[in-house]
Amino acid sequence: MTDWFSIAIWSLIGTWILVVGTLLLMYWQTRTSQRLNSANAVMLLRERFDSPHMRASRRHLSGRLLAHAHDDISSMEVVTFFELVGTLTHRDVLESELVWEAFGSWVVAYYWAIRNPFDLVGKIRTDLNDPLVFHEFEWLYERVLSIDVHQSGSAPVATETEASAARVLQLESQLGSV
């Protein structure tokens, strides 16, 4: 005699195993797709960052920051670029570690330079009466520093950050077009 109850139970268990397995596979595929899209987006952003127009903007901004000519900065395109990268990273469109690998040194250098010794961001926020100006760039800077600490095991000393920022900006000020 056929035990229909046992067949029904085993069918139910098999169905649930199939459902859970399918959901796990879908999660894995979605996560893999998100990571691939993030990597592609970071590569496109790097291409934009290395474009002749952006290299000229980087050269201009870094030269003015090194000369402490904050009133003579005619373009904040580099800072706006990092604001966009910060927004996309903060919303988990871009993976933090990929952004850190691709832009970390520049993020730290430019953020440090626009806040020290003259707080250009603070001045812009005051002038525009908008405390959120460049807040995603600020968030990105903090995120990059936390990844630095995680990777190196220690927090950078302020003098090291200042010296590193100066080296990066010096190289940026000498950029030629590609």
C-alpha positions as CSV (number, residue, x, y, z in Angstrom):
1,M,0.0,0.0,0.0
2,T,1.2,3.5,-0.9
3,D,1.9,5.8,2.0
4,W,0.5,9.0,0.6
5,F,1.2,11.0,3.7
6,S,5.0,10.2,3.5
7,I,5.0,11.1,-0.2
8,A,3.3,14.4,0.5
9,I,5.8,15.2,3.3
10,W,8.8,14.4,1.1
11,S,7.3,16.4,-1.8
12,L,6.8,19.3,0.5
13,I,10.4,19.1,1.9
14,G,11.8,18.7,-1.6
15,T,9.8,21.8,-2.8
16,W,11.1,23.9,0.1
17,I,14.6,22.8,-0.6
18,L,14.2,23.8,-4.2
19,V,12.7,27.2,-3.3
20,V,15.4,28.0,-0.8
21,G,18.1,26.9,-3.3
22,T,16.6,29.0,-6.0
23,L,16.5,32.0,-3.7
24,L,20.1,31.5,-2.7
25,L,21.1,31.2,-6.3
26,M,19.2,34.4,-7.2
27,Y,20.8,36.3,-4.4
28,W,24.3,35.1,-5.5
29,Q,23.5,36.2,-9.1
30,T,22.2,39.5,-8.0
31,R,25.2,40.2,-5.8
32,T,27.6,39.2,-8.5
33,S,25.8,41.4,-11.0
34,Q,26.0,44.4,-8.6
35,R,29.7,43.9,-8.0
36,L,30.3,43.7,-11.7
37,N,28.3,46.9,-12.3
38,S,30.2,48.6,-9.5
39,A,33.5,47.6,-11.0
40,N,32.4,48.8,-14.5
41,A,31.2,52.1,-13.1
42,V,34.5,52.7,-11.2
43,M,36.4,52.0,-14.4
44,L,34.3,54.5,-16.3
45,L,34.8,57.1,-13.6
46,R,38.5,56.5,-13.7
47,E,38.4,57.2,-17.5
48,R,36.5,60.4,-16.9
49,F,39.0,61.3,-14.1
50,D,41.9,60.8,-16.5
51,S,40.2,62.7,-19.4
52,P,42.1,65.7,-20.8
53,H,39.4,68.1,-19.5
54,M,39.5,66.7,-16.0
55,R,43.4,66.6,-16.0
56,A,43.3,70.3,-16.8
57,S,40.9,70.9,-14.0
58,R,43.0,68.8,-11.6
59,R,46.1,70.8,-12.7
60,H,44.3,74.1,-12.1
61,L,42.9,73.2,-8.7
62,S,46.1,71.6,-7.4
63,G,48.2,74.5,-8.5
64,R,45.9,77.0,-6.8
65,L,45.8,74.9,-3.6
66,L,49.5,74.6,-3.4
67,A,49.9,78.4,-3.9
68,H,47.2,79.0,-1.2
69,A,45.4,81.0,-3.9
70,H,41.9,80.0,-2.7
71,D,40.3,83.1,-4.1
72,D,41.7,82.3,-7.5
73,I,40.1,78.9,-8.0
74,S,37.9,79.2,-11.0
75,S,36.7,75.5,-11.1
76,M,35.6,73.1,-8.4
77,E,35.0,70.3,-11.0
78,V,37.4,68.0,-9.2
79,V,35.6,68.5,-5.9
80,T,32.2,68.1,-7.6
81,F,33.5,64.8,-9.2
82,F,34.4,63.5,-5.7
83,E,31.0,64.6,-4.4
84,L,29.4,62.4,-7.1
85,V,31.7,59.5,-6.3
86,G,30.9,60.0,-2.6
87,T,27.2,60.0,-3.3
88,L,27.3,56.8,-5.3
89,T,29.5,55.1,-2.8
90,H,27.4,56.2,0.2
91,R,24.3,54.8,-1.5
92,D,26.1,51.5,-2.2
93,V,26.0,51.9,-5.9
94,L,29.8,51.7,-5.9
95,E,31.8,49.4,-3.6
96,S,33.9,51.4,-1.0
97,E,36.9,49.2,-1.5
98,L,36.9,49.7,-5.3
99,V,36.6,53.4,-4.9
100,W,39.4,53.3,-2.3
101,E,41.7,51.4,-4.7
102,A,40.8,53.7,-7.6
103,F,40.7,57.1,-6.0
104,G,41.9,56.9,-2.4
105,S,45.1,59.0,-2.6
106,W,43.3,61.7,-4.6
107,V,40.4,61.8,-2.2
108,V,42.6,62.3,0.8
109,A,44.9,64.8,-0.9
110,Y,42.2,67.0,-2.3
111,Y,40.0,66.9,0.7
112,W,42.9,67.7,3.0
113,A,44.0,70.6,0.8
114,I,40.5,72.2,0.6
115,R,40.2,72.1,4.4
116,N,43.8,73.0,5.4
117,P,45.3,75.5,6.1
118,F,42.3,77.5,4.8
119,D,38.8,75.8,5.1
120,L,37.5,76.4,1.6
121,V,34.5,74.1,2.2
122,G,33.6,75.9,5.3
123,K,33.7,79.3,3.5
124,I,31.6,78.0,0.6
125,R,29.1,76.5,3.1
126,T,28.9,79.9,4.9
127,D,28.7,81.9,1.7
128,L,25.9,79.8,0.4
129,N,24.3,79.3,3.8
130,D,24.2,75.5,3.0
131,P,25.8,73.2,5.5
132,L,25.5,70.3,3.1
133,V,27.7,71.6,0.4
134,F,30.2,68.8,-0.4
135,H,29.0,66.6,2.5
136,E,29.3,63.5,0.4
137,F,32.9,64.3,-0.5
138,E,33.4,64.7,3.3
139,W,31.7,61.3,3.9
140,L,33.9,59.7,1.2
141,Y,37.1,61.2,2.8
142,E,36.1,59.7,6.2
143,R,35.3,56.3,4.5
144,V,38.7,56.3,2.7
145,L,40.5,57.0,5.9
146,S,38.6,54.2,7.7
147,I,39.6,51.8,5.0
148,D,43.2,53.1,5.2
149,V,43.1,52.3,9.0
150,H,41.6,48.8,8.3
151,Q,44.2,48.0,5.6
152,S,47.3,49.4,7.4
153,G,46.3,48.7,11.0
154,S,46.9,52.3,12.2
155,A,45.5,55.7,11.7
156,P,47.7,58.1,9.7
157,V,49.3,61.0,11.6
158,A,48.2,64.4,10.5
159,T,51.7,65.4,9.4
160,E,51.9,62.3,7.2
161,T,48.5,63.2,5.7
162,E,49.7,66.7,5.0
163,A,53.0,65.6,3.5
164,S,51.2,62.9,1.4
165,A,48.6,65.5,0.2
166,A,51.4,67.9,-0.8
167,R,53.1,65.2,-2.8
168,V,49.9,64.2,-4.7
169,L,49.1,67.9,-5.4
170,Q,52.6,68.6,-6.6
171,L,52.3,65.7,-9.1
172,E,48.8,66.9,-10.0
173,S,50.0,70.4,-10.7
174,Q,52.4,69.1,-13.3
175,L,49.8,67.0,-15.2
176,G,49.9,67.3,-18.9
177,S,47.1,66.3,-21.3
178,V,46.9,62.8,-22.5
